[in-house]
């Protein structure tokens, strides 16, 4: 009987310790606005002629609805001579992230198909595209330098 009390006390102390440890964990850094993350990527390297697409049009191009995205920013090369783009979409919940990532992947594949017949010399940029996520925020960057894009995204996401 006496051992039961010790075990119960030990179990209670362990639960209190775990609860305190979880409460002391550093909170995740808040996500930047999609536009801020996209602008950080643009500032990190030279893009051809970036043009900001309005949110409704961006969602249409991605095949997403307004309910699928809490925040969106999309820059495209206004001349369309290159497939260069920066797309950042924040899903409304963790559960919606898969749909957003799939939409970005599908958009990348669509661009590749278009540029294979239009400007085959630009397809390498699509092949090297960066598709990254941080929490609920997802980004597709097609740029001259994928490494610079990753660096800028990580800085925006405070990774």
Secondary structure, 3 states (H helix, E strand, C coil): CHHHHHHHHHHHHHHHHHHHHHHHCCCCCCCCCHHHHHHHHHHCCCCCCEEEECHHHHHHHHCCCHHHCCEEEEEEECCCCCCCEEEEEECCCHHHHHHHHHHHHHHHHHHHHHHHHHCHHHHHHHHCCEEEEECCEEEEEECCCHHHHHHHHHHHCCC
